[in-house]
């Protein structure tokens, strides 16, 4: 039992460290802050393009916003030499669009991504924002879109339950708000 608890604690520690590493190895923003990091892995960062935000519905407490996401491929050679992609060369890929529906009252978000079909999917706040159980792209891109459209935080300090960490954690890390200047 003690060994199992140690393994669980080690797993939680590794997950937290990987979140910190994710934040440090990719540039937090590109193009004078217009491209904001929302996900990354294996040398490719996904950046929300603040200049592409389009408000599709404004009926408080309901909102709908579209935003483009741009894949950015970083240099593996630069990574091998420096252990980071920050400051290295990169190539911007083809953008794709995500659409988000927000309910201010319940602080809930639904999303539509055409490569996943035309239907809307609810994003579950009680999932980890990691690749192991969830998708950091969804809540982070939704927050970038909302902040870019209205200059206010949607999730702000909202928490969700993490089944991996067995506790509550913030949906959006404060570091994203610092990059957004809010």
KOLSE-551347 format. One record per residue (C-alpha): residue number from 0; chain; y, z, x. Coordinates in Angstrom, 3 decimals. Each point is the difference from the previous one (the first is absolute). Layout:
<pts>
<pt seq="NUM" mol="A" c2="Y" c3="Z" c1="X"/>
...
</pts>
This chain:
<pts>
<pt seq="0" mol="A" c2="0.000" c3="0.000" c1="0.000"/>
<pt seq="1" mol="A" c2="2.406" c3="0.859" c1="2.843"/>
<pt seq="2" mol="A" c2="-0.794" c3="-3.314" c1="1.685"/>
<pt seq="3" mol="A" c2="0.720" c3="-1.863" c1="-3.231"/>
<pt seq="4" mol="A" c2="3.349" c3="1.794" c1="-0.376"/>
<pt seq="5" mol="A" c2="0.903" c3="-0.853" c1="3.594"/>
<pt seq="6" mol="A" c2="-0.854" c3="-3.656" c1="-0.566"/>
<pt seq="7" mol="A" c2="2.113" c3="-0.042" c1="-3.167"/>
<pt seq="8" mol="A" c2="2.927" c3="1.591" c1="1.849"/>
<pt seq="9" mol="A" c2="-0.384" c3="-2.484" c1="2.861"/>
<pt seq="10" mol="A" c2="-0.054" c3="-2.913" c1="-2.450"/>
<pt seq="11" mol="A" c2="3.177" c3="1.254" c1="-1.677"/>
<pt seq="12" mol="A" c2="1.668" c3="0.416" c1="3.389"/>
<pt seq="13" mol="A" c2="-0.962" c3="-3.533" c1="1.037"/>
<pt seq="14" mol="A" c2="1.394" c3="-1.409" c1="-3.251"/>
<pt seq="15" mol="A" c2="3.304" c3="1.781" c1="0.541"/>
<pt seq="16" mol="A" c2="0.163" c3="-1.167" c1="3.610"/>
<pt seq="17" mol="A" c2="-0.691" c3="-3.586" c1="-1.029"/>
<pt seq="18" mol="A" c2="2.887" c3="0.187" c1="-2.470"/>
<pt seq="19" mol="A" c2="2.263" c3="1.182" c1="2.810"/>
<pt seq="20" mol="A" c2="-1.315" c3="-2.709" c1="2.330"/>
<pt seq="21" mol="A" c2="0.578" c3="-2.645" c1="-2.690"/>
<pt seq="22" mol="A" c2="3.630" c3="1.083" c1="-0.228"/>
<pt seq="23" mol="A" c2="0.556" c3="-0.171" c1="3.762"/>
<pt seq="24" mol="A" c2="-1.762" c3="-3.166" c1="1.162"/>
<pt seq="25" mol="A" c2="1.786" c3="-2.465" c1="-2.313"/>
<pt seq="26" mol="A" c2="3.760" c3="-0.474" c1="-0.243"/>
<pt seq="27" mol="A" c2="1.199" c3="1.879" c1="-3.116"/>
<pt seq="28" mol="A" c2="2.349" c3="-2.869" c1="-0.824"/>
<pt seq="29" mol="A" c2="0.780" c3="-3.525" c1="1.155"/>
<pt seq="30" mol="A" c2="2.781" c3="-2.504" c1="-0.679"/>
<pt seq="31" mol="A" c2="2.812" c3="2.597" c1="0.034"/>
<pt seq="32" mol="A" c2="-1.860" c3="2.229" c1="-2.463"/>
<pt seq="33" mol="A" c2="-0.681" c3="-2.689" c1="-2.586"/>
<pt seq="34" mol="A" c2="-3.746" c3="0.026" c1="0.743"/>
<pt seq="35" mol="A" c2="-1.460" c3="3.509" c1="-0.450"/>
<pt seq="36" mol="A" c2="-3.497" c3="0.953" c1="1.137"/>
<pt seq="37" mol="A" c2="-2.251" c3="0.849" c1="-2.959"/>
<pt seq="38" mol="A" c2="-3.457" c3="-0.417" c1="1.557"/>
<pt seq="39" mol="A" c2="-1.614" c3="-0.961" c1="3.262"/>
<pt seq="40" mol="A" c2="-3.275" c3="-0.387" c1="1.788"/>
<pt seq="41" mol="A" c2="-1.770" c3="-2.070" c1="2.624"/>
<pt seq="42" mol="A" c2="3.221" c3="-1.406" c1="1.437"/>
<pt seq="43" mol="A" c2="1.453" c3="-1.133" c1="-3.324"/>
<pt seq="44" mol="A" c2="2.783" c3="1.880" c1="-1.736"/>
<pt seq="45" mol="A" c2="0.917" c3="-0.672" c1="-3.589"/>
<pt seq="46" mol="A" c2="3.723" c3="0.216" c1="-0.647"/>
<pt seq="47" mol="A" c2="1.858" c3="0.164" c1="-3.330"/>
<pt seq="48" mol="A" c2="2.915" c3="-2.441" c1="-0.004"/>
<pt seq="49" mol="A" c2="2.973" c3="1.874" c1="-1.472"/>
<pt seq="50" mol="A" c2="1.997" c3="-3.228" c1="-0.314"/>
<pt seq="51" mol="A" c2="-2.569" c3="-1.407" c1="-2.442"/>
<pt seq="52" mol="A" c2="0.240" c3="2.760" c1="-2.647"/>
<pt seq="53" mol="A" c2="0.305" c3="-1.341" c1="-3.531"/>
<pt seq="54" mol="A" c2="0.515" c3="2.283" c1="-3.005"/>
<pt seq="55" mol="A" c2="-2.098" c3="-1.522" c1="-2.795"/>
<pt seq="56" mol="A" c2="0.439" c3="2.750" c1="-2.607"/>
<pt seq="57" mol="A" c2="2.600" c3="2.722" c1="-0.345"/>
<pt seq="58" mol="A" c2="-0.651" c3="2.118" c1="-3.093"/>
<pt seq="59" mol="A" c2="0.141" c3="3.630" c1="1.177"/>
<pt seq="60" mol="A" c2="-2.342" c3="1.815" c1="0.276"/>
<pt seq="61" mol="A" c2="-1.940" c3="-3.253" c1="0.536"/>
<pt seq="62" mol="A" c2="0.659" c3="-2.353" c1="2.897"/>
<pt seq="63" mol="A" c2="-1.666" c3="-3.044" c1="1.504"/>
<pt seq="64" mol="A" c2="0.764" c3="-1.247" c1="3.505"/>
<pt seq="65" mol="A" c2="-1.429" c3="-2.753" c1="2.202"/>
<pt seq="66" mol="A" c2="0.103" c3="0.070" c1="3.797"/>
<pt seq="67" mol="A" c2="-1.422" c3="-2.207" c1="2.727"/>
<pt seq="68" mol="A" c2="-2.328" c3="1.371" c1="2.648"/>
<pt seq="69" mol="A" c2="-0.127" c3="-1.697" c1="3.379"/>
<pt seq="70" mol="A" c2="-2.952" c3="0.287" c1="2.403"/>
<pt seq="71" mol="A" c2="1.140" c3="0.351" c1="3.605"/>
<pt seq="72" mol="A" c2="-2.479" c3="-0.620" c1="2.821"/>
<pt seq="73" mol="A" c2="0.712" c3="1.799" c1="3.244"/>
<pt seq="74" mol="A" c2="-1.045" c3="-0.885" c1="3.539"/>
<pt seq="75" mol="A" c2="-3.361" c3="1.422" c1="1.102"/>
<pt seq="76" mol="A" c2="1.034" c3="-0.500" c1="3.642"/>
<pt seq="77" mol="A" c2="3.090" c3="2.132" c1="-0.548"/>
<pt seq="78" mol="A" c2="-2.177" c3="2.668" c1="-1.660"/>
<pt seq="79" mol="A" c2="-2.415" c3="0.079" c1="2.939"/>
<pt seq="80" mol="A" c2="2.885" c3="0.451" c1="2.449"/>
<pt seq="81" mol="A" c2="2.117" c3="2.499" c1="-1.959"/>
<pt seq="82" mol="A" c2="-2.238" c3="1.678" c1="-2.617"/>
<pt seq="83" mol="A" c2="2.523" c3="-0.869" c1="-2.711"/>
<pt seq="84" mol="A" c2="1.356" c3="-3.039" c1="-1.819"/>
<pt seq="85" mol="A" c2="3.546" c3="1.376" c1="-0.032"/>
<pt seq="86" mol="A" c2="2.215" c3="-2.296" c1="2.061"/>
<pt seq="87" mol="A" c2="-2.627" c3="-2.700" c1="0.337"/>
<pt seq="88" mol="A" c2="-0.092" c3="-3.584" c1="-1.199"/>
<pt seq="89" mol="A" c2="-1.158" c3="-0.799" c1="-3.502"/>
<pt seq="90" mol="A" c2="-0.562" c3="-2.868" c1="-2.414"/>
<pt seq="91" mol="A" c2="1.050" c3="0.164" c1="-3.629"/>
<pt seq="92" mol="A" c2="-2.546" c3="-1.380" c1="-2.471"/>
<pt seq="93" mol="A" c2="0.267" c3="-1.376" c1="-3.514"/>
<pt seq="94" mol="A" c2="1.459" c3="2.377" c1="-2.590"/>
<pt seq="95" mol="A" c2="-1.698" c3="0.914" c1="-3.255"/>
<pt seq="96" mol="A" c2="1.443" c3="1.763" c1="-3.042"/>
<pt seq="97" mol="A" c2="-0.944" c3="3.323" c1="-1.576"/>
<pt seq="98" mol="A" c2="1.279" c3="1.002" c1="-3.429"/>
<pt seq="99" mol="A" c2="0.379" c3="3.648" c1="-1.012"/>
<pt seq="100" mol="A" c2="0.473" c3="1.702" c1="-3.364"/>
<pt seq="101" mol="A" c2="1.462" c3="3.486" c1="0.141"/>
<pt seq="102" mol="A" c2="0.073" c3="2.793" c1="-2.580"/>
<pt seq="103" mol="A" c2="2.699" c3="2.443" c1="1.082"/>
<pt seq="104" mol="A" c2="-1.160" c3="2.702" c1="-2.434"/>
<pt seq="105" mol="A" c2="-3.569" c3="0.190" c1="1.288"/>
<pt seq="106" mol="A" c2="0.799" c3="-1.189" c1="3.546"/>
<pt seq="107" mol="A" c2="-2.789" c3="-2.558" c1="-0.367"/>
<pt seq="108" mol="A" c2="-0.255" c3="-3.498" c1="1.433"/>
<pt seq="109" mol="A" c2="-2.015" c3="-3.069" c1="-0.934"/>
<pt seq="110" mol="A" c2="-0.196" c3="-3.063" c1="2.184"/>
<pt seq="111" mol="A" c2="-0.898" c3="-3.661" c1="-0.159"/>
<pt seq="112" mol="A" c2="-1.020" c3="-1.988" c1="3.024"/>
<pt seq="113" mol="A" c2="-1.036" c3="-3.576" c1="-0.782"/>
<pt seq="114" mol="A" c2="-2.751" c3="-0.062" c1="2.614"/>
<pt seq="115" mol="A" c2="-1.681" c3="2.809" c1="-2.005"/>
<pt seq="116" mol="A" c2="0.365" c3="-1.854" c1="-3.309"/>
<pt seq="117" mol="A" c2="2.783" c3="-0.118" c1="-2.554"/>
<pt seq="118" mol="A" c2="-0.628" c3="3.384" c1="-1.638"/>
<pt seq="119" mol="A" c2="1.912" c3="3.211" c1="0.630"/>
<pt seq="120" mol="A" c2="-1.713" c3="2.899" c1="1.782"/>
<pt seq="121" mol="A" c2="1.047" c3="3.624" c1="-0.159"/>
<pt seq="122" mol="A" c2="0.491" c3="1.662" c1="3.345"/>
<pt seq="123" mol="A" c2="-1.693" c3="3.421" c1="0.108"/>
<pt seq="124" mol="A" c2="2.246" c3="2.659" c1="1.506"/>
<pt seq="125" mol="A" c2="-3.064" c3="2.151" c1="0.742"/>
<pt seq="126" mol="A" c2="-1.375" c3="-2.247" c1="2.721"/>
<pt seq="127" mol="A" c2="0.602" c3="0.160" c1="3.679"/>
<pt seq="128" mol="A" c2="2.489" c3="-2.489" c1="1.338"/>
<pt seq="129" mol="A" c2="-2.373" c3="-1.086" c1="2.722"/>
<pt seq="130" mol="A" c2="-2.269" c3="-2.955" c1="0.410"/>
<pt seq="131" mol="A" c2="-3.023" c3="2.264" c1="-0.441"/>
<pt seq="132" mol="A" c2="0.850" c3="0.826" c1="-3.593"/>
<pt seq="133" mol="A" c2="2.870" c3="-1.928" c1="-1.365"/>
<pt seq="134" mol="A" c2="2.610" c3="-2.381" c1="1.192"/>
<pt seq="135" mol="A" c2="3.212" c3="1.189" c1="1.654"/>
<pt seq="136" mol="A" c2="1.511" c3="-3.384" c1="-0.776"/>
<pt seq="137" mol="A" c2="0.356" c3="0.730" c1="-3.716"/>
<pt seq="138" mol="A" c2="2.002" c3="3.260" c1="-0.166"/>
<pt seq="139" mol="A" c2="2.076" c3="-0.755" c1="3.089"/>
<pt seq="140" mol="A" c2="0.934" c3="-3.514" c1="-1.137"/>
<pt seq="141" mol="A" c2="0.757" c3="1.278" c1="-3.502"/>
<pt seq="142" mol="A" c2="2.339" c3="2.607" c1="1.474"/>
<pt seq="143" mol="A" c2="1.754" c3="-2.513" c1="2.270"/>
<pt seq="144" mol="A" c2="0.553" c3="-2.277" c1="-3.008"/>
<pt seq="145" mol="A" c2="1.401" c3="2.793" c1="-2.190"/>
<pt seq="146" mol="A" c2="2.282" c3="1.423" c1="2.687"/>
<pt seq="147" mol="A" c2="1.221" c3="-3.510" c1="0.886"/>
<pt seq="148" mol="A" c2="0.777" c3="-0.803" c1="-3.650"/>
<pt seq="149" mol="A" c2="1.621" c3="3.276" c1="-1.080"/>
<pt seq="150" mol="A" c2="0.743" c3="2.011" c1="3.162"/>
<pt seq="151" mol="A" c2="-1.912" c3="3.003" c1="-1.362"/>
<pt seq="152" mol="A" c2="-3.461" c3="1.344" c1="0.726"/>
<pt seq="153" mol="A" c2="-2.712" c3="-0.587" c1="-2.584"/>
<pt seq="154" mol="A" c2="-2.756" c3="2.274" c1="1.321"/>
<pt seq="155" mol="A" c2="2.269" c3="2.263" c1="2.106"/>
<pt seq="156" mol="A" c2="-1.960" c3="3.245" c1="0.555"/>
<pt seq="157" mol="A" c2="-2.743" c3="-0.834" c1="-2.527"/>
<pt seq="158" mol="A" c2="-3.438" c3="1.167" c1="1.107"/>
<pt seq="159" mol="A" c2="-3.497" c3="-1.142" c1="-0.789"/>
<pt seq="160" mol="A" c2="-3.363" c3="1.598" c1="0.652"/>
<pt seq="161" mol="A" c2="-1.875" c3="-1.246" c1="3.060"/>
<pt seq="162" mol="A" c2="-3.780" c3="0.184" c1="-0.471"/>
<pt seq="163" mol="A" c2="-0.488" c3="-0.491" c1="3.744"/>
<pt seq="164" mol="A" c2="2.403" c3="2.755" c1="1.054"/>
<pt seq="165" mol="A" c2="-0.939" c3="2.130" c1="-3.041"/>
<pt seq="166" mol="A" c2="3.634" c3="0.751" c1="-0.753"/>
<pt seq="167" mol="A" c2="3.295" c3="-1.404" c1="-1.156"/>
<pt seq="168" mol="A" c2="2.111" c3="-2.256" c1="2.203"/>
<pt seq="169" mol="A" c2="3.201" c3="-1.979" c1="-0.441"/>
<pt seq="170" mol="A" c2="-0.443" c3="-3.511" c1="-1.332"/>
<pt seq="171" mol="A" c2="2.741" c3="-1.352" c1="2.281"/>
<pt seq="172" mol="A" c2="0.676" c3="1.457" c1="3.422"/>
<pt seq="173" mol="A" c2="3.612" c3="0.946" c1="0.709"/>
<pt seq="174" mol="A" c2="0.012" c3="-2.372" c1="2.986"/>
<pt seq="175" mol="A" c2="0.037" c3="-3.008" c1="-2.373"/>
<pt seq="176" mol="A" c2="3.162" c3="1.315" c1="-1.645"/>
<pt seq="177" mol="A" c2="1.630" c3="0.376" c1="3.415"/>
<pt seq="178" mol="A" c2="-0.757" c3="-3.667" c1="0.775"/>
<pt seq="179" mol="A" c2="1.467" c3="-0.954" c1="-3.400"/>
<pt seq="180" mol="A" c2="3.104" c3="2.077" c1="0.704"/>
<pt seq="181" mol="A" c2="-0.350" c3="2.177" c1="-3.072"/>
</pts>
